[in-house]
């Protein structure tokens, strides 16, 4: 502050002095020009009078001598006469032709008005003035007696070049004087300010520094400088007491809040005020978040809500939620925001290789080597959060940063991000448990396929959607041929193995969007969703038959067993708009396939209803 005040004052003094100097020089220049013009007019009157006298006395041959003597007047550099065409025409025999020297002279002769110009150089300044001689008929001087022209006609002009460099010298001397005055003033100001103002300026600088440090969490007192008044010393002591009280309170609040949330400073000299505010804001937001996820119906809703928090609160642009089931060796991408899933290809084929899931810890970019071998972008940085949902199920949140600075900022936010993840786990576990209970009610215990109860619930939601979309469903009814003989010959354990093998083949052959149901015993049902035609469905059915026929099942002691299936096909809504009727139609086609030799695929047709006695 002290330096600023001194600097500002010195600058103001210099600016004021420069302004005065410029104004003075301007006035000197203006005055010099006016004086030069006035002198030129006076000289021109002298020349005019001399010329008139020479003309009256009849000694015009001495005019040149007269002009040369006039040119010797002080500060006159040049002086010459110019005669107009009217005078030259009237006195053609005169030796004084004096034509115009330049356009300047011509313009004055033409307009009959005085004109001047200024030529300035570094060390000299000259003023050229050209003054016209106009014909007048006044008392004492009557030009019209000798010149045959009208009154006001320009008879000639006198051009005078005057040196006014003396004025510039005066201006330069003025600048020297002003400069000395400025330096003297500055020196006097510095001496006075050091003695009288400096103690208060030093106190101000200390106040400024301490307040700035206090805003960053560093609270310090002030030692008052020598030379202050008693009132200022009392104010300083009151400030020190206030800062100490504020410091004790802020540190106490900060310690208790950090202990409550388990917060640890990642760097030294952090601001306890900023940390405390950030913790309180996060606790408030976390409470609201927890209340909301408790009301969510599904795990996916919780993931979406958590993604909104990462995007809107923590400003993360690129992240992916991945579930890794180490027991089933399965990876599922739950959601993705931006561009982040650079390790997708590796985890799809080998999900248990995820370092975050395998080590049950966070994984991040580090200098000089790659901690994750599957992250295949060299110009990006990553941070993977590991969240243990259940014993074998892990949620990996893969965050990608464009710059190292973004990664460092993300590291500072991890304690708060993990608090949201921690609050999410119980709700996610509840949703998984509910899903597991629902799945157990809708799954067949032997094959893991859906059961008839699932079919009843699923068709309630599926059929209205199919009607709205105008799509088709192909229903395949399968029955394993001669399955009873397997149980009779090899036992029920081999029979169960055969059914599980069939379930595996069906899962591998149809799409994920298709629905496979164990309808009962050795009978299975497949819903091919969104097929284009019955021919496409027949192609899938024949592929299933081929896969089953080619599959070898180990029974015991190297014995291999091969089975076949019979399949009936019915199309919805092509064959009927009633789904119960579609099931019956597929069953009729299946019965036809078994009665006609088994290991066949039969498409339902209306004539089958009369030829097959089922009901």
C-alpha positions as CSV (number, residue, x, y, z in Angstrom):
1,X,0.0,0.0,0.0
2,X,2.8,2.4,0.9
3,X,4.5,1.8,-2.4
4,X,1.2,2.3,-4.2
5,X,0.5,5.6,-2.6
6,X,4.0,6.9,-3.1
7,X,4.0,5.7,-6.7
8,X,0.5,7.2,-7.4
9,X,1.5,10.5,-5.9
10,X,4.7,10.7,-7.9
11,X,2.9,9.7,-11.1
12,X,0.3,12.4,-10.4
13,X,3.0,15.1,-9.9
14,X,4.8,14.0,-13.1
15,X,1.5,14.0,-15.1
16,X,0.6,17.4,-13.7
17,X,4.0,18.8,-14.5
18,X,3.9,17.3,-18.0
19,X,0.5,18.7,-18.6
20,X,1.6,22.2,-17.5
21,X,4.8,21.9,-19.7
22,X,2.7,20.9,-22.7
23,X,0.2,23.6,-22.1
24,X,3.0,26.2,-21.7
25,X,4.8,25.0,-24.8
26,X,1.5,25.2,-26.7
27,X,0.9,28.7,-25.6
28,X,4.4,29.8,-26.4
29,X,4.1,28.3,-29.8
30,X,0.8,29.9,-30.4
31,X,2.0,33.3,-29.1
32,X,5.2,33.0,-31.3
33,X,3.1,32.3,-34.4
34,X,0.8,35.3,-33.7
35,X,3.8,37.5,-33.0
36,X,5.5,36.4,-36.2
37,X,2.4,37.1,-38.3
38,X,2.1,40.5,-36.6
39,X,5.7,41.3,-37.3
40,X,5.3,40.1,-40.9
41,X,2.3,42.5,-41.3
42,X,4.3,45.4,-39.9
43,X,7.2,44.6,-42.2
44,X,4.9,44.3,-45.2
45,X,3.4,47.8,-44.4
46,X,6.9,49.2,-44.3
47,X,7.7,47.5,-47.7
48,X,4.4,48.7,-49.1
49,X,5.1,52.3,-48.0
50,X,8.6,52.1,-49.4
51,X,7.3,50.9,-52.7
52,X,4.7,53.6,-52.9
53,X,7.3,56.2,-52.1
54,X,9.7,54.9,-54.8
55,X,6.9,54.9,-57.3
56,X,5.8,58.4,-56.6
57,X,9.4,59.7,-56.7
58,X,10.1,57.8,-59.9
59,X,13.1,55.8,-58.7
60,X,11.8,52.2,-59.0
61,X,15.2,51.1,-60.1
62,X,16.2,51.3,-56.4
63,X,13.5,49.0,-55.2
64,X,15.8,45.9,-55.2
65,X,18.2,47.8,-52.8
66,X,15.3,48.7,-50.6
67,X,14.0,45.0,-50.5
68,X,17.5,43.8,-49.6
69,X,17.8,46.3,-46.8
70,X,14.4,45.1,-45.5
71,X,15.6,41.5,-45.6
72,X,18.3,42.4,-43.0
73,X,15.7,43.0,-40.3
74,X,16.2,40.7,-37.3
75,X,14.7,37.2,-37.5
76,X,13.8,37.8,-41.3
77,X,15.4,34.9,-43.2
78,X,13.8,35.7,-46.6
79,X,11.7,38.5,-48.2
80,X,10.6,38.8,-51.8
81,X,8.0,40.7,-53.8
82,X,5.4,39.1,-56.1
83,X,3.6,41.2,-58.8
84,X,0.2,40.3,-60.2
85,X,-0.5,40.0,-63.9
86,X,-2.4,43.2,-63.8
87,X,0.7,45.2,-62.9
88,X,2.9,43.4,-65.4
89,X,0.3,44.1,-68.2
90,X,0.1,47.8,-67.3
91,X,3.9,48.2,-67.0
92,X,5.4,45.7,-69.4
93,X,8.7,47.6,-69.8
94,X,9.5,47.5,-66.1
95,X,12.4,45.4,-65.0
96,X,10.5,44.4,-61.9
97,X,8.5,41.4,-63.2
98,X,8.7,39.4,-59.9
99,X,6.5,36.4,-60.9
100,X,5.1,34.0,-58.2
101,X,7.7,31.6,-56.9
102,X,5.3,28.8,-55.9
103,X,1.6,27.8,-55.6
104,X,1.6,29.5,-52.2
105,X,2.1,32.9,-53.9
106,X,-0.3,32.1,-56.7
107,X,-3.1,31.3,-54.2
108,X,-2.6,34.6,-52.3
109,X,-2.6,36.6,-55.6
110,X,-5.8,34.7,-56.6
111,X,-7.7,35.0,-53.3
112,X,-6.3,38.3,-52.1
113,X,-6.1,36.9,-48.6
114,X,-3.1,36.5,-46.3
115,X,-1.8,33.0,-45.9
116,X,0.9,31.5,-43.6
117,X,2.6,28.1,-43.0
118,X,4.9,26.7,-40.3
119,X,7.9,24.5,-40.9
120,X,9.3,22.9,-37.7
121,X,12.5,20.9,-37.3
122,X,14.2,19.6,-34.1
123,X,16.3,22.8,-33.5
124,X,14.5,25.4,-35.6
125,X,11.0,26.7,-36.4
126,X,10.1,29.2,-39.3
127,X,6.9,30.9,-40.2
128,X,6.2,31.9,-43.8
129,X,3.7,34.7,-44.3
130,X,2.5,35.9,-47.6
131,X,0.5,39.2,-47.4
132,X,-1.4,40.6,-50.5
133,X,-1.4,44.2,-51.7
134,X,-4.9,45.0,-52.7
135,X,-5.8,48.2,-54.6
136,X,-7.4,50.8,-52.3
137,X,-8.6,54.4,-52.7
138,X,-8.0,55.9,-49.3
139,X,-7.0,59.2,-48.0
140,X,-3.2,59.5,-48.4
141,X,-2.9,56.3,-50.6
142,X,-4.9,56.0,-53.8
143,X,-3.7,53.1,-55.8
144,X,-6.3,53.7,-58.5
145,X,-4.5,56.8,-59.6
146,X,-1.6,54.8,-61.0
147,X,-3.1,51.4,-61.6
148,X,-5.9,50.9,-64.0
149,X,-7.8,48.2,-61.9
150,X,-10.8,48.0,-59.8
151,X,-10.7,48.7,-56.0
152,X,-9.8,45.5,-54.1
153,X,-7.8,44.0,-57.0
154,X,-4.7,42.2,-55.8
155,X,-1.7,44.1,-57.2
156,X,1.0,41.9,-55.6
157,X,2.2,40.3,-52.4
158,X,5.1,40.3,-50.1
159,X,6.4,36.9,-48.8
160,X,8.4,36.9,-45.5
161,X,10.1,33.9,-43.8
162,X,10.6,34.6,-40.1
163,X,12.7,32.5,-37.7
164,X,11.0,31.9,-34.3
165,X,13.4,29.4,-33.0
166,X,14.0,31.6,-30.0
167,X,10.5,30.7,-28.7
168,X,11.4,27.0,-28.9
169,X,14.6,27.6,-26.9
170,X,12.5,29.3,-24.2
171,X,10.2,26.3,-24.1
172,X,13.1,23.9,-23.7
173,X,14.4,26.0,-20.9
174,X,11.0,25.9,-19.3
175,X,11.1,22.1,-19.5
176,X,14.4,22.0,-17.7
177,X,13.0,24.2,-14.9
178,X,9.9,22.2,-14.6
179,X,11.9,18.9,-14.4
180,X,14.0,20.3,-11.6
181,X,10.9,21.4,-9.8
182,X,9.4,17.9,-10.2
183,X,12.5,16.2,-8.9
184,X,12.6,18.5,-5.9
185,X,8.9,18.0,-5.1
186,X,9.3,14.2,-5.3
187,X,12.3,14.2,-3.0
188,X,10.5,16.4,-0.5
189,X,7.4,14.1,-0.6
190,X,9.4,11.0,0.0
191,X,11.1,12.5,2.9
192,X,7.9,13.7,4.5
193,X,6.0,10.5,3.8
194,X,8.7,8.4,5.4
195,X,8.4,10.3,8.6
196,X,4.7,10.9,9.0
197,X,2.8,8.5,6.8
198,X,4.9,5.3,6.8
199,X,3.8,3.9,10.1
200,X,0.1,4.0,9.1
201,X,1.0,2.6,5.6
202,X,2.9,-0.3,7.2
203,X,0.0,-1.0,9.5
204,X,-2.4,-1.0,6.5
205,X,-0.1,-3.5,4.7
206,X,-0.1,-5.8,7.7
207,X,-3.9,-5.6,7.9
208,X,-4.2,-6.4,4.3
209,X,-1.7,-9.4,4.5
210,X,-3.3,-10.8,7.6
211,X,-6.9,-10.6,6.3
212,X,-5.8,-12.3,3.1
213,X,-4.2,-15.1,5.1
214,X,-7.3,-15.4,7.3
215,X,-9.4,-16.0,4.2
216,X,-7.1,-19.0,3.5
217,X,-7.4,-20.3,7.0
218,X,-4.1,-18.9,8.4
219,X,-5.0,-16.7,11.4
220,X,-2.2,-14.4,12.8
221,X,-2.0,-11.4,15.0
222,X,-0.4,-8.0,14.2
223,X,2.5,-6.3,15.9
224,X,1.8,-2.5,15.6
225,X,4.7,-0.5,14.1
226,X,6.4,2.3,16.0
227,X,4.9,5.8,15.5
228,X,1.2,5.0,15.6
229,X,-1.3,7.0,17.7
230,X,-2.8,5.4,20.8
231,X,-6.1,5.0,19.1
232,X,-4.6,3.0,16.3
233,X,-2.7,0.8,18.8
234,X,-6.1,0.0,20.5
235,X,-7.7,-0.9,17.2
236,X,-4.8,-3.3,16.4
237,X,-5.2,-5.0,19.8
238,X,-9.0,-5.5,19.3
239,X,-8.3,-7.0,15.9
240,X,-5.7,-9.5,17.4
241,X,-8.3,-10.6,20.0
242,X,-11.0,-11.1,17.3
243,X,-8.6,-13.1,15.1
244,X,-7.6,-15.4,18.0
245,X,-11.2,-16.1,19.0
246,X,-12.1,-16.8,15.4
247,X,-9.1,-19.1,14.9
248,X,-10.0,-21.2,18.0
249,X,-13.6,-21.5,16.9
250,X,-12.9,-22.4,13.3
251,X,-10.2,-25.0,14.1
252,X,-12.5,-26.7,16.7
253,X,-15.4,-26.9,14.2
254,X,-13.1,-28.2,11.5
255,X,-11.7,-31.0,13.7
256,X,-15.1,-32.2,14.8
257,X,-16.5,-32.2,11.2
258,X,-13.5,-34.0,9.8
259,X,-13.6,-36.5,12.5
260,X,-17.3,-37.1,11.9
261,X,-16.9,-37.8,8.1
262,X,-13.4,-39.4,8.3
263,X,-11.9,-36.6,6.2
264,X,-8.1,-36.3,5.8
265,X,-6.3,-33.4,4.3
266,X,-4.5,-34.4,1.1
267,X,-2.2,-31.3,1.3
268,X,-0.8,-29.1,4.0
269,X,-2.1,-25.6,4.9
270,X,-5.6,-26.2,3.8
271,X,-8.3,-23.7,4.7
272,X,-10.4,-25.0,7.6
273,X,-13.2,-22.6,6.8
274,X,-13.5,-23.8,3.2
275,X,-13.1,-27.4,4.3
276,X,-15.8,-27.0,7.0
277,X,-18.2,-25.4,4.5
278,X,-17.6,-28.0,1.9
279,X,-18.2,-30.8,4.5
280,X,-21.4,-29.3,5.7
281,X,-22.7,-28.8,2.2
282,X,-21.9,-32.4,1.3
283,X,-23.5,-33.7,4.5
284,X,-26.7,-31.8,3.7
285,X,-26.7,-33.0,0.1
286,X,-25.8,-36.5,1.1
287,X,-28.8,-36.6,3.5
288,X,-31.1,-35.6,0.7
289,X,-29.5,-38.2,-1.6
290,X,-30.0,-41.0,0.9
291,X,-33.7,-40.1,1.3
292,X,-34.2,-40.2,-2.4
293,X,-32.5,-43.5,-3.2
294,X,-34.5,-45.2,-0.4
295,X,-37.6,-44.4,-2.5
296,X,-36.2,-45.7,-5.8
297,X,-37.7,-48.9,-7.1
298,X,-34.8,-50.4,-8.9
299,X,-31.0,-50.6,-8.8
300,X,-30.9,-48.8,-12.2
301,X,-32.7,-45.8,-10.7
302,X,-30.1,-45.6,-8.0
303,X,-27.3,-45.8,-10.6
304,X,-28.9,-43.0,-12.6
305,X,-29.3,-40.8,-9.6
306,X,-25.7,-41.4,-8.5
307,X,-24.6,-40.5,-12.1
308,X,-26.4,-37.2,-11.9
309,X,-24.6,-36.4,-8.6
310,X,-21.2,-37.2,-10.2
311,X,-22.1,-35.0,-13.2
312,X,-23.8,-32.0,-11.6
313,X,-22.1,-31.8,-8.2
314,X,-18.6,-33.1,-8.9
315,X,-18.4,-31.9,-12.5
316,X,-17.3,-35.3,-13.9
317,X,-17.8,-35.5,-17.6
318,X,-16.7,-39.0,-18.6
319,X,-17.5,-42.0,-16.5
320,X,-18.9,-45.6,-16.7
321,X,-20.7,-47.8,-14.2
322,X,-19.6,-51.5,-14.5
323,X,-20.8,-54.5,-12.6
324,X,-18.3,-57.4,-12.3
325,X,-19.6,-60.7,-11.0
326,X,-16.5,-62.7,-10.1
327,X,-18.5,-65.8,-9.4
328,X,-20.2,-65.9,-12.8
329,X,-17.2,-64.4,-14.6
330,X,-19.5,-61.7,-16.1
331,X,-19.2,-58.0,-16.7
332,X,-22.2,-55.8,-17.2
333,X,-22.1,-52.1,-18.3
334,X,-24.8,-50.4,-16.3
335,X,-24.5,-46.8,-17.7
336,X,-22.0,-44.5,-19.5
337,X,-21.7,-40.8,-19.6
338,X,-19.4,-39.2,-22.1
339,X,-16.4,-41.2,-23.4
340,X,-14.7,-43.3,-20.8
341,X,-14.9,-47.1,-21.3
342,X,-11.5,-47.6,-22.8
343,X,-11.0,-51.0,-21.2
344,X,-14.3,-52.5,-22.6
345,X,-12.8,-55.0,-24.9
346,X,-10.5,-56.5,-22.3
347,X,-13.2,-56.8,-19.6
348,X,-15.8,-58.3,-22.0
349,X,-13.6,-61.3,-22.6
350,X,-11.9,-61.4,-19.2
351,X,-13.9,-59.5,-16.5
352,X,-12.0,-61.0,-13.6
353,X,-8.8,-59.2,-14.9
354,X,-10.2,-55.8,-13.7
355,X,-7.5,-54.6,-11.3
356,X,-10.0,-52.6,-9.2
357,X,-12.2,-55.6,-8.7
358,X,-9.4,-58.0,-8.2
359,X,-7.5,-55.9,-5.6
360,X,-10.7,-54.6,-4.1
361,X,-9.2,-51.1,-4.1
362,X,-9.2,-47.9,-6.2
363,X,-6.9,-47.7,-9.2
364,X,-5.7,-44.5,-10.8
365,X,-3.2,-43.2,-13.3
366,X,0.3,-42.8,-11.9
367,X,3.5,-41.3,-13.3
368,X,6.1,-43.3,-15.3
369,X,4.1,-46.6,-15.5
370,X,0.6,-47.8,-16.1
371,X,-1.2,-49.3,-13.1
372,X,-4.0,-50.7,-15.3
373,X,-2.8,-52.7,-18.3
374,X,-6.2,-52.6,-20.0
375,X,-6.6,-48.8,-20.2
376,X,-5.7,-48.2,-23.9
377,X,-5.7,-44.4,-24.2
378,X,-2.3,-42.8,-23.7
379,X,-3.4,-39.2,-23.7
380,X,-6.1,-39.6,-21.0
381,X,-6.0,-40.2,-17.2
382,X,-8.2,-42.5,-15.2
383,X,-9.5,-43.1,-11.7
384,X,-11.5,-46.3,-10.9
385,X,-13.6,-46.5,-7.8
386,X,-14.2,-50.0,-6.4
387,X,-17.4,-50.5,-4.5
388,X,-18.0,-53.9,-2.8
389,X,-21.8,-54.6,-3.3
390,X,-21.8,-58.2,-2.2
391,X,-19.2,-60.9,-1.7
392,X,-18.8,-61.6,-5.4
393,X,-20.4,-58.5,-7.0
394,X,-18.4,-55.3,-7.5
395,X,-19.4,-51.9,-8.9
396,X,-16.5,-50.2,-10.7
397,X,-16.9,-46.5,-11.5
398,X,-14.4,-45.8,-14.3
399,X,-13.7,-42.0,-14.5
400,X,-11.6,-40.6,-17.3
401,X,-10.0,-37.1,-17.2
402,X,-8.6,-35.2,-20.1
403,X,-5.8,-33.5,-18.2
404,X,-3.6,-34.3,-15.2
405,X,-5.0,-31.2,-13.5
406,X,-8.5,-32.7,-13.7
407,X,-7.2,-35.9,-12.2
408,X,-5.7,-34.1,-9.2
409,X,-9.0,-32.2,-8.7
410,X,-10.8,-35.6,-8.8
411,X,-8.5,-37.0,-6.1
412,X,-9.4,-34.1,-3.8
413,X,-13.1,-35.0,-4.2
414,X,-12.7,-38.8,-3.6
415,X,-13.6,-38.6,0.1
416,X,-16.9,-37.0,-0.7
417,X,-17.6,-39.2,-3.8
418,X,-17.0,-42.3,-1.7
419,X,-19.5,-41.0,1.0
420,X,-22.2,-41.1,-1.7
421,X,-21.1,-44.5,-2.9
422,X,-21.1,-45.7,0.7
423,X,-24.7,-44.5,1.2
424,X,-25.8,-46.2,-2.0
425,X,-24.6,-49.7,-1.1
426,X,-27.3,-50.6,1.4
427,X,-30.1,-49.5,-1.0
428,X,-28.4,-51.4,-3.9
429,X,-28.1,-54.5,-1.8
430,X,-31.8,-54.3,-0.9
431,X,-32.7,-54.0,-4.6
432,X,-30.4,-56.9,-5.5
433,X,-32.1,-59.0,-2.7
434,X,-35.5,-58.1,-4.0
435,X,-34.4,-59.0,-7.5
436,X,-33.0,-62.3,-6.3
437,X,-36.2,-63.2,-4.6
438,X,-38.2,-62.3,-7.6
439,X,-35.8,-64.2,-9.9
440,X,-36.1,-67.3,-7.6
441,X,-39.9,-67.1,-8.0
442,X,-39.7,-66.8,-11.7
443,X,-36.7,-69.2,-12.4
444,X,-36.6,-72.9,-12.8
445,X,-34.3,-74.4,-10.2
446,X,-32.8,-77.1,-12.4
447,X,-32.0,-75.2,-15.6
448,X,-32.0,-71.6,-14.4
449,X,-34.5,-70.8,-17.2
450,X,-37.7,-68.8,-16.7
451,X,-40.8,-70.8,-15.5
452,X,-44.5,-70.7,-16.4
453,X,-45.2,-68.2,-13.6
454,X,-42.8,-65.7,-15.3
455,X,-44.5,-66.3,-18.6
456,X,-47.9,-65.4,-17.1
457,X,-46.5,-62.1,-15.6
458,X,-44.4,-61.2,-18.6
459,X,-47.1,-61.5,-21.2
460,X,-49.2,-59.0,-19.3
461,X,-46.6,-56.3,-20.1
462,X,-45.2,-57.7,-23.3
463,X,-48.3,-58.1,-25.4
464,X,-49.6,-54.5,-25.2
465,X,-46.1,-53.3,-26.2
466,X,-46.0,-55.7,-29.2
467,X,-49.5,-54.5,-30.3
468,X,-48.4,-50.9,-30.2
469,X,-45.1,-51.5,-32.0
470,X,-46.7,-53.8,-34.6
471,X,-44.0,-56.4,-34.2
472,X,-44.3,-60.2,-34.4
473,X,-43.5,-63.0,-32.0
474,X,-42.6,-66.6,-33.0
475,X,-43.5,-69.2,-30.3
476,X,-41.4,-72.4,-30.4
477,X,-42.7,-75.3,-28.3
478,X,-39.9,-78.0,-27.8
479,X,-40.0,-81.4,-26.4
480,X,-37.1,-83.8,-26.0
481,X,-37.7,-87.0,-27.8
482,X,-37.8,-90.2,-25.7
483,X,-36.8,-88.4,-22.6
484,X,-38.5,-90.9,-20.3
485,X,-36.2,-93.7,-21.6
486,X,-33.2,-91.6,-20.3
487,X,-34.5,-91.6,-16.8
488,X,-35.4,-95.2,-17.0
489,X,-32.0,-96.3,-18.3
490,X,-29.6,-93.9,-16.8
491,X,-31.4,-92.4,-13.8
492,X,-32.8,-89.0,-12.9
493,X,-29.4,-87.4,-12.3
494,X,-28.4,-88.1,-16.0
495,X,-31.9,-86.9,-17.0
496,X,-31.3,-83.7,-15.2
497,X,-27.9,-83.3,-16.9
498,X,-29.6,-83.8,-20.3
499,X,-32.1,-81.0,-19.5
500,X,-29.3,-78.7,-18.4
501,X,-27.4,-79.4,-21.6
502,X,-30.6,-78.5,-23.6
503,X,-31.0,-75.3,-21.6
504,X,-27.3,-74.4,-22.4
505,X,-27.8,-75.0,-26.1
506,X,-30.9,-72.9,-26.2
507,X,-29.2,-70.0,-24.4
508,X,-26.3,-70.2,-26.8
509,X,-28.4,-70.4,-29.9
510,X,-31.1,-67.6,-29.5
511,X,-30.6,-63.9,-28.9
512,X,-30.5,-62.2,-25.4
513,X,-33.7,-60.5,-26.2
514,X,-35.5,-63.8,-26.8
515,X,-37.2,-65.5,-23.8
516,X,-36.6,-69.2,-22.9
517,X,-39.0,-70.9,-20.6
518,X,-39.1,-74.4,-19.1
519,X,-42.7,-75.1,-19.6
520,X,-42.8,-78.4,-17.8
521,X,-40.8,-81.6,-17.5
522,X,-38.9,-82.0,-20.8
523,X,-41.0,-79.4,-22.5
524,X,-39.5,-75.9,-23.3
525,X,-40.9,-72.8,-24.9
526,X,-39.0,-70.1,-26.7
527,X,-40.4,-66.6,-27.6
528,X,-38.5,-65.2,-30.6
529,X,-39.2,-61.5,-30.2
530,X,-39.5,-59.2,-33.2
531,X,-38.9,-61.8,-35.9
532,X,-39.6,-60.8,-39.5
533,X,-41.3,-63.9,-40.8
534,X,-42.2,-67.5,-40.0
535,X,-39.3,-68.5,-42.3
536,X,-36.8,-66.8,-40.0
537,X,-38.3,-68.5,-37.0
538,X,-38.1,-71.9,-38.8
539,X,-34.5,-71.3,-39.5
540,X,-33.8,-70.7,-35.8
541,X,-35.8,-73.8,-34.9
542,X,-33.8,-76.0,-37.4
543,X,-30.6,-74.6,-36.0
544,X,-31.6,-75.6,-32.5
545,X,-32.5,-79.1,-33.8
546,X,-29.1,-79.4,-35.4
547,X,-27.2,-78.2,-32.3
548,X,-29.1,-80.7,-30.1
549,X,-28.6,-83.6,-32.5
550,X,-24.8,-82.9,-32.7
551,X,-24.3,-82.5,-29.0
552,X,-22.7,-85.4,-27.1
553,X,-23.5,-85.8,-23.4
554,X,-21.1,-87.8,-21.2
555,X,-23.1,-90.4,-19.2
556,X,-20.4,-92.5,-17.4
557,X,-17.3,-94.5,-18.2
558,X,-16.9,-92.8,-21.6
559,X,-20.4,-93.5,-22.7
560,X,-21.8,-90.7,-24.9
561,X,-25.5,-89.9,-25.3
562,X,-27.2,-87.9,-28.1
563,X,-30.7,-86.7,-28.1
564,X,-33.1,-84.9,-30.5
565,X,-36.0,-82.5,-30.1
566,X,-39.3,-82.0,-31.8
567,X,-40.5,-78.4,-32.3
568,X,-43.8,-76.8,-33.1
569,X,-44.1,-73.2,-34.3
570,X,-46.9,-70.7,-34.2
571,X,-46.8,-66.9,-35.0
572,X,-48.3,-64.1,-33.1
573,X,-50.5,-62.3,-34.2
574,X,-50.4,-63.9,-37.6
575,X,-52.0,-67.2,-36.4
576,X,-54.2,-65.7,-33.6
577,X,-54.5,-62.5,-31.6
578,X,-55.0,-64.6,-28.5
579,X,-51.7,-65.6,-26.9
580,X,-53.3,-68.6,-25.2
581,X,-54.4,-69.8,-28.7
582,X,-50.8,-69.3,-30.0
583,X,-49.6,-71.6,-27.2
584,X,-52.2,-74.2,-28.1
585,X,-51.3,-73.9,-31.8
586,X,-47.6,-74.4,-31.1
587,X,-48.5,-77.5,-29.0
588,X,-50.6,-78.9,-31.9
589,X,-47.7,-78.4,-34.3
590,X,-45.3,-80.1,-31.7
591,X,-47.7,-83.0,-31.4
592,X,-47.7,-83.3,-35.2
593,X,-43.9,-83.3,-35.2
594,X,-43.7,-86.1,-32.6
595,X,-46.4,-88.2,-34.3
596,X,-44.7,-87.8,-37.7
597,X,-41.4,-89.3,-36.7
598,X,-39.9,-86.8,-34.2
599,X,-36.7,-84.7,-34.6
600,X,-38.7,-82.3,-36.8
601,X,-39.9,-78.7,-37.0
602,X,-43.6,-78.3,-37.9
603,X,-45.2,-74.9,-38.6
604,X,-48.8,-74.6,-37.4
605,X,-51.5,-74.6,-40.0
606,X,-55.3,-74.5,-39.6
607,X,-55.8,-78.0,-41.0
608,X,-53.7,-79.4,-38.2
609,X,-56.5,-78.6,-35.8
610,X,-58.8,-81.2,-37.3
611,X,-56.1,-83.8,-37.9
612,X,-54.6,-83.8,-34.4
613,X,-56.7,-84.9,-31.5
614,X,-55.4,-83.0,-28.5
615,X,-58.4,-81.6,-26.7
